[in-house]
């Protein structure tokens, strides 16, 4: 599943569902998709997210499992941390706070078969 975050004052952000749900939980939300935050509730959620990312941000998130022996392989794709995956969402939330706009998130597309 992919999740799209939207607000009228920023471009949409699309991310993998498991990462999106983890970030939503760090914001103090349930992680349920679809959902929304009213403009007045975004600043506190953003602060919770930033504080949580400062603690767990270096943890790899949403990466495919590595094959045996791939840990030492220079050609293996680099792991992406939760902090790196949160950057676009933090930008969207900051824009929503500045523009006093609501934020919504919905499931996007169909699962791959």
N, CA, C and O atoms as a printed pandas DataFrame, in Angstrom:
     atom_number atom_name residue_name chain_id  residue_number  x_coord  y_coord  z_coord
0              1         N          UNK        A               1    0.845   -1.173    0.000
1              2        CA          UNK        A               1    0.000    0.000    0.000
2              3         C          UNK        A               1    0.893    1.240    0.000
3              4         O          UNK        A               1    1.944    1.270    0.641
4              5         N          UNK        A               2    0.462    2.234   -0.713
5              6        CA          UNK        A               2    1.079    3.554   -0.681
6              7         C          UNK        A               2    0.118    4.500    0.015
7              8         O          UNK        A               2   -1.097    4.313   -0.045
8              9         N          UNK        A               3    0.654    5.508    0.673
9             10        CA          UNK        A               3   -0.164    6.502    1.360
10            11         C          UNK        A               3    0.194    7.874    0.816
11            12         O          UNK        A               3    1.368    8.224    0.702
12            13         N          UNK        A               4   -0.833    8.649    0.482
13            14        CA          UNK        A               4   -0.636   10.015   -0.004
14            15         C          UNK        A               4   -1.056   10.999    1.080
15            16         O          UNK        A               4   -2.180   10.949    1.580
16            17         N          UNK        A               5   -0.134   11.899    1.436
17            18        CA          UNK        A               5   -0.422   12.984    2.368
18            19         C          UNK        A               5   -0.699   14.225    1.533
19            20         O          UNK        A               5    0.044   14.528    0.599
20            21         N          UNK        A               6   -1.771   14.946    1.870
21            22        CA          UNK        A               6   -2.171   16.120    1.087
22            23         C          UNK        A               6   -2.514   17.295    1.989
23            24         O          UNK        A               6   -3.018   17.125    3.100
24            25         N          UNK        A               7   -2.232   18.476    1.491
25            26        CA          UNK        A               7   -2.657   19.726    2.096
26            27         C          UNK        A               7   -2.742   20.738    0.957
27            28         O          UNK        A               7   -2.053   20.598   -0.054
28            29         N          UNK        A               8   -3.563   21.729    1.117
29            30        CA          UNK        A               8   -3.762   22.677    0.016
30            31         C          UNK        A               8   -2.587   23.638   -0.170
31            32         O          UNK        A               8   -2.546   24.369   -1.159
32            33         N          UNK        A               9   -1.632   23.648    0.767
33            34        CA          UNK        A               9   -0.528   24.605    0.677
34            35         C          UNK        A               9    0.805   23.963    0.310
35            36         O          UNK        A               9    1.847   24.611    0.409
36            37         N          UNK        A              10    0.790   22.704   -0.111
37            38        CA          UNK        A              10    2.023   22.010   -0.460
38            39         C          UNK        A              10    1.720   20.907   -1.470
39            40         O          UNK        A              10    0.574   20.489   -1.629
40            41         N          UNK        A              11    2.745   20.454   -2.134
41            42        CA          UNK        A              11    2.600   19.310   -3.036
42            43         C          UNK        A              11    2.310   18.054   -2.213
43            44         O          UNK        A              11    2.711   17.962   -1.052
44            45         N          UNK        A              12    1.621   17.100   -2.810
45            46        CA          UNK        A              12    1.331   15.832   -2.146
46            47         C          UNK        A              12    2.626   15.053   -1.913
47            48         O          UNK        A              12    3.593   15.180   -2.664
48            49         N          UNK        A              13    2.615   14.249   -0.857
49            50        CA          UNK        A              13    3.729   13.366   -0.525
50            51         C          UNK        A              13    3.199   11.940   -0.573
51            52         O          UNK        A              13    2.170   11.643    0.034
52            53         N          UNK        A              14    3.887   11.057   -1.284
53            54        CA          UNK        A              14    3.500    9.648   -1.349
54            55         C          UNK        A              14    4.613    8.831   -0.724
55            56         O          UNK        A              14    5.788    9.013   -1.044
56            57         N          UNK        A              15    4.234    7.925    0.173
57            58        CA          UNK        A              15    5.232    7.053    0.797
58            59         C          UNK        A              15    4.672    5.662    1.020
59            60         O          UNK        A              15    3.461    5.446    0.968
60            61         N          UNK        A              16    5.572    4.721    1.269
61            62        CA          UNK        A              16    5.159    3.357    1.540
62            63         C          UNK        A              16    4.279    3.330    2.779
63            64         O          UNK        A              16    4.507    4.074    3.733
64            65         N          UNK        A              17    3.259    2.454    2.755
65            66        CA          UNK        A              17    2.285    2.394    3.829
66            67         C          UNK        A              17    2.864    2.099    5.193
67            68         O          UNK        A              17    2.467    2.726    6.175
68            69         N          UNK        A              18    3.804    1.150    5.287
69            70        CA          UNK        A              18    4.361    0.811    6.596
70            71         C          UNK        A              18    5.131    1.978    7.194
71            72         O          UNK        A              18    5.056    2.212    8.401
72            73         N          UNK        A              19    5.863    2.706    6.378
73            74        CA          UNK        A              19    6.610    3.871    6.850
74            75         C          UNK        A              19    5.634    4.983    7.240
75            76         O          UNK        A              19    5.802    5.621    8.280
76            77         N          UNK        A              20    4.624    5.214    6.417
77            78        CA          UNK        A              20    3.634    6.250    6.705
78            79         C          UNK        A              20    2.935    5.962    8.031
79            80         O          UNK        A              20    2.751    6.868    8.844
80            81         N          UNK        A              21    2.546    4.713    8.256
81            82        CA          UNK        A              21    1.857    4.364    9.495
82            83         C          UNK        A              21    2.779    4.532   10.699
83            84         O          UNK        A              21    2.335    4.978   11.757
84            85         N          UNK        A              22    4.042    4.185   10.554
85            86        CA          UNK        A              22    4.993    4.376   11.647
86            87         C          UNK        A              22    5.159    5.859   11.969
87            88         O          UNK        A              22    5.195    6.240   13.139
88            89         N          UNK        A              23    5.260    6.696   10.941
89            90        CA          UNK        A              23    5.393    8.139   11.164
90            91         C          UNK        A              23    4.122    8.715   11.782
91            92         O          UNK        A              23    4.193    9.577   12.659
92            93         N          UNK        A              24    2.964    8.245   11.330
93            94        CA          UNK        A              24    1.709    8.707   11.915
94            95         C          UNK        A              24    1.652    8.378   13.408
95            96         O          UNK        A              24    1.214    9.203   14.209
96            97         N          UNK        A              25    2.086    7.196   13.775
97            98        CA          UNK        A              25    2.088    6.805   15.192
98            99         C          UNK        A              25    3.047    7.671   15.989
99           100         O          UNK        A              25    2.750    8.032   17.128
100          101         N          UNK        A              26    4.196    8.010   15.410
101          102        CA          UNK        A              26    5.137    8.900   16.084
102          103         C          UNK        A              26    4.544   10.298   16.265
103          104         O          UNK        A              26    4.936   11.029   17.174
104          105         N          UNK        A              27    3.597   10.667   15.396
105          106        CA          UNK        A              27    2.919   11.961   15.504
106          107         C          UNK        A              27    1.815   11.935   16.558
107          108         O          UNK        A              27    1.232   12.970   16.881
108          109         N          UNK        A              28    1.530   10.738   17.096
109          110        CA          UNK        A              28    0.459   10.621   18.081
110          111         C          UNK        A              28   -0.862   10.183   17.479
111          112         O          UNK        A              28   -1.891   10.203   18.155
112          113         N          UNK        A              29   -0.844    9.788   16.211
113          114        CA          UNK        A              29   -2.052    9.317   15.540
114          115         C          UNK        A              29   -2.133    7.794   15.668
115          116         O          UNK        A              29   -1.186    7.154   16.127
116          117         N          UNK        A              30   -3.253    7.224   15.264
117          118        CA          UNK        A              30   -3.440    5.777   15.374
118          119         C          UNK        A              30   -2.714    5.010   14.281
119          120         O          UNK        A              30   -2.425    3.825   14.449
120          121         N          UNK        A              31   -2.418    5.658   13.176
121          122        CA          UNK        A              31   -1.810    4.976   12.047
122          123         C          UNK        A              31   -2.840    4.471   11.052
123          124         O          UNK        A              31   -2.493    3.864   10.039
124          125         N          UNK        A              32   -4.120    4.729   11.348
125          126        CA          UNK        A              32   -5.197    4.286   10.467
126          127         C          UNK        A              32   -5.220    5.157    9.211
127          128         O          UNK        A              32   -5.092    6.379    9.283
128          129         N          UNK        A              33   -5.384    4.506    8.069
129          130        CA          UNK        A              33   -5.485    5.193    6.776
130          131         C          UNK        A              33   -6.859    4.887    6.219
131          132         O          UNK        A              33   -7.197    3.708    6.121
132          133         N          UNK        A              34   -7.668    5.849    5.850
133          134        CA          UNK        A              34   -7.425    7.288    5.733
134          135         C          UNK        A              34   -7.568    8.001    7.082
135          136         O          UNK        A              34   -8.064    7.445    8.062
136          137         N          UNK        A              35   -7.109    9.263    7.086
137          138        CA          UNK        A              35   -7.202   10.085    8.280
138          139         C          UNK        A              35   -6.965   11.542    7.948
139          140         O          UNK        A              35   -6.732   11.910    6.796
140          141         N          UNK        A              36   -7.031   12.370    8.990
141          142        CA          UNK        A              36   -6.847   13.809    8.787
142          143         C          UNK        A              36   -6.428   14.478   10.086
143          144         O          UNK        A              36   -6.681   13.974   11.180
144          145         N          UNK        A              37   -5.794   15.603    9.939
145          146        CA          UNK        A              37   -5.470   16.484   11.055
146          147         C          UNK        A              37   -5.990   17.868   10.718
147          148         O          UNK        A              37   -5.751   18.381    9.625
148          149         N          UNK        A              38   -6.692   18.462   11.646
149          150        CA          UNK        A              38   -7.126   19.844   11.475
150          151         C          UNK        A              38   -5.930   20.758   11.667
151          152         O          UNK        A              38   -4.978   20.404   12.363
152          153         N          UNK        A              39   -5.975   21.917   11.061
153          154        CA          UNK        A              39   -4.859   22.862   11.102
154          155         C          UNK        A              39   -4.390   23.125   12.527
155          156         O          UNK        A              39   -3.186   23.209   12.770
156          157         N          UNK        A              40   -5.302   23.255   13.459
157          158        CA          UNK        A              40   -4.947   23.560   14.854
158          159         C          UNK        A              40   -4.194   22.417   15.531
159          160         O          UNK        A              40   -3.491   22.645   16.515
160          161         N          UNK        A              41   -4.327   21.217   15.031
161          162        CA          UNK        A              41   -3.694   20.047   15.647
162          163         C          UNK        A              41   -2.355   19.670   15.022
163          164         O          UNK        A              41   -1.685   18.757   15.504
164          165         N          UNK        A              42   -1.962   20.350   13.970
165          166        CA          UNK        A              42   -0.760   19.955   13.239
166          167         C          UNK        A              42    0.521   20.331   13.974
167          168         O          UNK        A              42    1.448   19.521   14.025
168          169         N          UNK        A              43    0.605   21.527   14.544
169          170        CA          UNK        A              43    1.839   21.951   15.224
170          171         C          UNK        A              43    2.231   20.992   16.351
171          172         O          UNK        A              43    3.397   20.604   16.427
172          173         N          UNK        A              44    1.300   20.593   17.230
173          174        CA          UNK        A              44    1.693   19.637   18.273
174          175         C          UNK        A              44    2.108   18.279   17.696
175          176         O          UNK        A              44    3.043   17.654   18.197
176          177         N          UNK        A              45    1.423   17.826   16.655
177          178        CA          UNK        A              45    1.773   16.547   16.029
178          179         C          UNK        A              45    3.156   16.632   15.389
179          180         O          UNK        A              45    3.933   15.681   15.459
180          181         N          UNK        A              46    3.460   17.754   14.774
181          182        CA          UNK        A              46    4.765   17.963   14.153
182          183         C          UNK        A              46    5.866   17.935   15.212
183          184         O          UNK        A              46    6.915   17.329   14.993
184          185         N          UNK        A              47    5.643   18.571   16.336
185          186        CA          UNK        A              47    6.638   18.566   17.415
186          187         C          UNK        A              47    6.865   17.164   17.959
187          188         O          UNK        A              47    8.004   16.775   18.222
188          189         N          UNK        A              48    5.775   16.393   18.132
189          190        CA          UNK        A              48    5.918   15.000   18.584
190          191         C          UNK        A              48    6.742   14.196   17.585
191          192         O          UNK        A              48    7.604   13.407   17.971
192          193         N          UNK        A              49    6.469   14.402   16.298
193          194        CA          UNK        A              49    7.205   13.689   15.255
194          195         C          UNK        A              49    8.683   14.051   15.295
195          196         O          UNK        A              49    9.532   13.160   15.242
196          197         N          UNK        A              50    9.006   15.318   15.384
197          198        CA          UNK        A              50   10.402   15.753   15.409
198          199         C          UNK        A              50   11.133   15.185   16.625
199          200         O          UNK        A              50   12.276   14.743   16.505
200          201         N          UNK        A              51   10.492   15.193   17.784
201          202        CA          UNK        A              51   11.121   14.644   18.987
202          203         C          UNK        A              51   11.343   13.148   18.850
203          204         O          UNK        A              51   12.403   12.645   19.221
204          205         N          UNK        A              52   10.372   12.439   18.330
205          206        CA          UNK        A              52   10.490   10.994   18.168
206          207         C          UNK        A              52   11.563   10.648   17.144
207          208         O          UNK        A              52   12.320    9.696   17.336
208          209         N          UNK        A              53   11.634   11.405   16.068
209          210        CA          UNK        A              53   12.640   11.162   15.032
210          211         C          UNK        A              53   14.043   11.395   15.589
211          212         O          UNK        A              53   14.986   10.703   15.204
212          213         N          UNK        A              54   14.183   12.357   16.485
213          214        CA          UNK        A              54   15.484   12.608   17.095
214          215         C          UNK        A              54   15.953   11.402   17.899
215          216         O          UNK        A              54   17.155   11.176   18.031
216          217         N          UNK        A              55   15.011   10.621   18.441
217          218        CA          UNK        A              55   15.352    9.451   19.242
218          219         C          UNK        A              55   15.550    8.213   18.369
219          220         O          UNK        A              55   16.550    7.512   18.519
220          221         N          UNK        A              56   14.622    7.935   17.468
221          222        CA          UNK        A              56   14.664    6.689   16.684
222          223         C          UNK        A              56   15.011    6.907   15.222
223          224         O          UNK        A              56   14.940    5.972   14.424
224          225         N          UNK        A              57   15.376    8.095   14.868
225          226        CA          UNK        A              57   15.544    8.453   13.466
226          227         C          UNK        A              57   16.596    7.710   12.687
227          228         O          UNK        A              57   16.456    7.570   11.472
228          229         N          UNK        A              58   17.652    7.221   13.328
229          230        CA          UNK        A              58   18.707    6.540   12.586
230          231         C          UNK        A              58   18.334    5.104   12.242
231          232         O          UNK        A              58   19.037    4.449   11.473
232          233         N          UNK        A              59   17.237    4.610   12.803
233          234        CA          UNK        A              59   16.794    3.241   12.541
234          235         C          UNK        A              59   16.393    3.102   11.074
235          236         O          UNK        A              59   15.643    3.936   10.565
236          237         N          UNK        A              60   16.876    2.067   10.383
237          238        CA          UNK        A              60   16.450    1.856    8.995
238          239         C          UNK        A              60   14.947    1.596    8.936
239          240         O          UNK        A              60   14.393    0.935    9.814
240          241         N          UNK        A              61   14.294    2.113    7.907
241          242        CA          UNK        A              61   12.842    1.960    7.796
242          243         C          UNK        A              61   12.429    1.700    6.362
243          244         O          UNK        A              61   12.902    2.361    5.437
244          245         N          UNK        A              62   11.539    0.725    6.182
245          246        CA          UNK        A              62   10.967    0.468    4.868
246          247         C          UNK        A              62   11.962   -0.049    3.854
247          248         O          UNK        A              62   11.762    0.124    2.652
248          249         N          UNK        A              63   13.030   -0.681    4.312
249          250        CA          UNK        A              63   14.035   -1.212    3.410
250          251         C          UNK        A              63   13.747   -2.682    3.115
251          252         O          UNK        A              63   13.251   -3.398    3.985
252          253         N          UNK        A              64   14.047   -3.135    1.918
253          254        CA          UNK        A              64   13.856   -4.556    1.616
254          255         C          UNK        A              64   14.856   -5.377    2.424
255          256         O          UNK        A              64   15.954   -4.903    2.715
256          257         N          UNK        A              65   14.489   -6.599    2.787
257          258        CA          UNK        A              65   15.436   -7.436    3.521
258          259         C          UNK        A              65   16.676   -7.719    2.679
259          260         O          UNK        A              65   16.592   -7.871    1.460
260          261         N          UNK        A              66   17.804   -7.787    3.332
261          262        CA          UNK        A              66   19.055   -8.052    2.621
262          263         C          UNK        A              66   19.284   -9.554    2.505
263          264         O          UNK        A              66   18.961  -10.325    3.408
264          265         N          UNK        A              67   19.835   -9.932    1.400
265          266        CA          UNK        A              67   20.168  -11.338    1.165
266          267         C          UNK        A              67   21.424  -11.695    1.948
267          268         O          UNK        A              67   22.189  -10.816    2.344
268          269         N          UNK        A              68   21.630  -12.980    2.166
269          270        CA          UNK        A              68   22.818  -13.453    2.876
270          271         C          UNK        A              68   24.078  -12.935    2.178
271          272         O          UNK        A              68   24.211  -13.050    0.960
272          273         N          UNK        A              69   24.978  -12.378    2.939
273          274        CA          UNK        A              69   26.226  -11.865    2.387
274          275         C          UNK        A              69   26.124  -10.479    1.796
275          276         O          UNK        A              69   27.139   -9.912    1.393
276          277         N          UNK        A              70   24.953   -9.925    1.732
277          278        CA          UNK        A              70   24.775   -8.610    1.110
278          279         C          UNK        A              70   25.219   -7.473    2.026
279          280         O          UNK        A              70   25.448   -6.356    1.562
280          281         N          UNK        A              71   25.343   -7.752    3.333
281          282        CA          UNK        A              71   25.737   -6.702    4.279
282          283         C          UNK        A              71   27.080   -6.080    3.906
283          284         O          UNK        A              71   27.291   -4.880    4.079
284          285         N          UNK        A              72   27.982   -6.910    3.394
285          286        CA          UNK        A              72   29.319   -6.435    3.062
286          287         C          UNK        A              72   29.474   -6.093    1.581
287          288         O          UNK        A              72   30.558   -5.706    1.145
288          289         N          UNK        A              73   28.421   -6.230    0.821
289          290        CA          UNK        A              73   28.471   -6.010   -0.623
290          291         C          UNK        A              73   28.378   -4.519   -0.920
291          292         O          UNK        A              73   27.407   -3.868   -0.533
292          293         N          UNK        A              74   29.373   -3.979   -1.598
293          294        CA          UNK        A              74   29.369   -2.553   -1.946
294          295         C          UNK        A              74   28.238   -2.202   -2.909
295          296         O          UNK        A              74   27.818   -1.048   -2.987
296          297         N          UNK        A              75   27.750   -3.199   -3.638
297          298        CA          UNK        A              75   26.681   -2.948   -4.611
298          299         C          UNK        A              75   25.297   -2.995   -3.975
299          300         O          UNK        A              75   24.308   -2.671   -4.633
300          301         N          UNK        A              76   25.211   -3.390   -2.715
301          302        CA          UNK        A              76   23.916   -3.463   -2.036
302          303         C          UNK        A              76   23.343   -2.050   -1.922
303          304         O          UNK        A              76   24.088   -1.099   -1.686
304          305         N          UNK        A              77   22.027   -1.906   -2.087
305          306        CA          UNK        A              77   21.435   -0.575   -1.947
306          307         C          UNK        A              77   21.611   -0.061   -0.522
307          308         O          UNK        A              77   21.508   -0.841    0.425
308          309         N          UNK        A              78   21.873    1.224   -0.350
309          310        CA          UNK        A              78   22.065    1.770    0.996
310          311         C          UNK        A              78   20.753    1.735    1.778
311          312         O          UNK        A              78   19.668    1.876    1.213
312          313         N          UNK        A              79   20.881    1.545    3.080
313          314        CA          UNK        A              79   19.697    1.578    3.937
314          315         C          UNK        A              79   19.248    3.030    4.109
315          316         O          UNK        A              79   20.072    3.941    4.199
316          317         N          UNK        A              80   17.950    3.226    4.152
317          318        CA          UNK        A              80   17.381    4.557    4.317
318          319         C          UNK        A              80   16.794    4.637    5.714
319          320         O          UNK        A              80   15.986    3.793    6.100
320          321         N          UNK        A              81   17.195    5.647    6.476
321          322        CA          UNK        A              81   16.742    5.774    7.861
322          323         C          UNK        A              81   15.337    6.371    7.925
323          324         O          UNK        A              81   14.850    6.988    6.978
324          325         N          UNK        A              82   14.720    6.164    9.058
325          326        CA          UNK        A              82   13.399    6.741    9.294
326          327         C          UNK        A              82   13.478    8.267    9.248
327          328         O          UNK        A              82   12.548    8.926    8.782
328          329         N          UNK        A              83   14.574    8.821    9.726
329          330        CA          UNK        A              83   14.769   10.279    9.678
330          331         C          UNK        A              83   14.737   10.776    8.238
331          332         O          UNK        A              83   14.106   11.790    7.940
332          333         N          UNK        A              84   15.419   10.060    7.344
333          334        CA          UNK        A              84   15.440   10.463    5.936
334          335         C          UNK        A              84   14.052   10.332    5.310
335          336         O          UNK        A              84   13.641   11.187    4.526
336          337         N          UNK        A              85   13.339    9.278    5.650
337          338        CA          UNK        A              85   12.008    9.079    5.083
338          339         C          UNK        A              85   11.000   10.087    5.624
339          340         O          UNK        A              85    9.983   10.345    4.981
340          341         N          UNK        A              86   11.267   10.659    6.795
341          342        CA          UNK        A              86   10.351   11.626    7.403
342          343         C          UNK        A              86   10.501   13.037    6.838
343          344         O          UNK        A              86    9.592   13.855    6.982
344          345         N          UNK        A              87   11.616   13.332    6.208
345          346        CA          UNK        A              87   11.894   14.704    5.748
346          347         C          UNK        A              87   10.771   15.289    4.881
347          348         O          UNK        A              87   10.341   16.410    5.153
348          349         N          UNK        A              88   10.277   14.593    3.859
349          350        CA          UNK        A              88    9.207   15.189    3.044
350          351         C          UNK        A              88    7.927   15.444    3.850
351          352         O          UNK        A              88    7.261   16.461    3.653
352          353         N          UNK        A              89    7.586   14.524    4.752
353          354        CA          UNK        A              89    6.385   14.707    5.566
354          355         C          UNK        A              89    6.547   15.883    6.519
355          356         O          UNK        A              89    5.605   16.651    6.717
356          357         N          UNK        A              90    7.720   16.033    7.107
357          358        CA          UNK        A              90    7.973   17.172    7.994
358          359         C          UNK        A              90    7.820   18.476    7.213
359          360         O          UNK        A              90    7.239   19.435    7.722
360          361         N          UNK        A              91    8.331   18.521    5.989
361          362        CA          UNK        A              91    8.171   19.716    5.152
362          363         C          UNK        A              91    6.713   20.024    4.868
363          364         O          UNK        A              91    6.292   21.179    4.931
364          365         N          UNK        A              92    5.940   18.987    4.555
365          366        CA          UNK        A              92    4.507   19.179    4.294
366          367         C          UNK        A              92    3.802   19.698    5.548
367          368         O          UNK        A              92    2.971   20.603    5.465
368          369         N          UNK        A              93    4.131   19.126    6.705
369          370        CA          UNK        A              93    3.496   19.566    7.956
370          371         C          UNK        A              93    3.894   21.001    8.305
371          372         O          UNK        A              93    3.064   21.777    8.780
372          373         N          UNK        A              94    5.147   21.353    8.072
373          374        CA          UNK        A              94    5.584   22.733    8.325
374          375         C          UNK        A              94    4.846   23.711    7.411
375          376         O          UNK        A              94    4.453   24.792    7.849
376          377         N          UNK        A              95    4.657   23.339    6.150
377          378        CA          UNK        A              95    3.905   24.195    5.224
378          379         C          UNK        A              95    2.453   24.325    5.678
379          380         O          UNK        A              95    1.866   25.403    5.584
380          381         N          UNK        A              96    1.878   23.237    6.166
381          382        CA          UNK        A              96    0.491   23.274    6.639
382          383         C          UNK        A              96    0.355   24.172    7.862
383          384         O          UNK        A              96   -0.627   24.903    7.988
384          385         N          UNK        A              97    1.333   24.122    8.762
385          386        CA          UNK        A              97    1.304   25.004    9.940
386          387         C          UNK        A              97    1.384   26.456    9.484
387          388         O          UNK        A              97    0.599   27.290    9.934
388          389         N          UNK        A              98    2.324   26.765    8.596
389          390        CA          UNK        A              98    2.499   28.135    8.109
390          391         C          UNK        A              98    1.257   28.633    7.365
391          392         O          UNK        A              98    0.883   29.800    7.482
392          393         N          UNK        A              99    0.624   27.741    6.600
393          394        CA          UNK        A              99   -0.549   28.124    5.818
394          395         C          UNK        A              99   -1.873   27.881    6.522
395          396         O          UNK        A              99   -2.939   28.094    5.944
396          397         N          UNK        A             100   -1.801   27.429    7.791
397          398        CA          UNK        A             100   -3.008   27.138    8.573
398          399         C          UNK        A             100   -3.979   26.257    7.791
399          400         O          UNK        A             100   -5.172   26.548    7.700
400          401         N          UNK        A             101   -3.442   25.173    7.228
401          402        CA          UNK        A             101   -4.236   24.268    6.396
402          403         C          UNK        A             101   -4.322   22.886    7.035
403          404         O          UNK        A             101   -3.421   22.471    7.764
404          405         N          UNK        A             102   -5.396   22.190    6.761
405          406        CA          UNK        A             102   -5.585   20.821    7.224
406          407         C          UNK        A             102   -4.694   19.880    6.416
407          408         O          UNK        A             102   -4.238   20.223    5.326
408          409         N          UNK        A             103   -4.452   18.686    6.968
409          410        CA          UNK        A             103   -3.691   17.642    6.286
410          411         C          UNK        A             103   -4.531   16.373    6.265
411          412         O          UNK        A             103   -5.132   16.002    7.274
412          413         N          UNK        A             104   -4.572   15.714    5.121
413          414        CA          UNK        A             104   -5.270   14.431    5.014
414          415         C          UNK        A             104   -4.298   13.374    4.502
415          416         O          UNK        A             104   -3.285   13.700    3.883
416          417         N          UNK        A             105   -4.610   12.113    4.762
417          418        CA          UNK        A             105   -3.835   11.016    4.192
418          419         C          UNK        A             105   -4.789    9.908    3.790
419          420         O          UNK        A             105   -5.742    9.588    4.501
420          421         N          UNK        A             106   -4.508    9.333    2.635
421          422        CA          UNK        A             106   -5.358    8.291    2.062
422          423         C          UNK        A             106   -4.494    7.208    1.428
423          424         O          UNK        A             106   -3.343    7.443    1.060
424          425         N          UNK        A             107   -5.074    6.024    1.310
425          426        CA          UNK        A             107   -4.403    4.944    0.593
426          427         C          UNK        A             107   -4.406    5.281   -0.891
427          428         O          UNK        A             107   -5.387    5.809   -1.414
428          429         N          UNK        A             108   -3.316    4.977   -1.558
429          430        CA          UNK        A             108   -3.163    5.304   -2.965
430          431         C          UNK        A             108   -2.922    4.032   -3.769
431          432         O          UNK        A             108   -2.138    3.170   -3.374
432          433         N          UNK        A             109   -3.597    3.934   -4.881
433          434        CA          UNK        A             109   -3.329    2.825   -5.782
434          435         C          UNK        A             109   -3.784    1.484   -5.264
435          436         O          UNK        A             109   -4.425    1.379   -4.218
436          437         N          UNK        A             110   -3.442    0.467   -6.017
437          438        CA          UNK        A             110   -3.792   -0.914   -5.651
438          439         C          UNK        A             110   -2.525   -1.645   -5.235
439          440         O          UNK        A             110   -1.433   -1.315   -5.697
440          441         N          UNK        A             111   -2.668   -2.639   -4.363
441          442        CA          UNK        A             111   -1.482   -3.426   -4.012
442          443         C          UNK        A             111   -0.962   -4.190   -5.238
443          444         O          UNK        A             111   -1.735   -4.579   -6.114
444          445         N          UNK        A             112    0.327   -4.392   -5.281
445          446        CA          UNK        A             112    0.932   -5.150   -6.373
446          447         C          UNK        A             112    0.584   -6.630   -6.213
447          448         O          UNK        A             112    0.452   -7.127   -5.094
448          449         N          UNK        A             113    0.438   -7.317   -7.324
449          450        CA          UNK        A             113    0.114   -8.753   -7.252
450          451         C          UNK        A             113    1.254   -9.562   -7.760
451          452         O          UNK        A             113    1.177  -10.791   -7.781
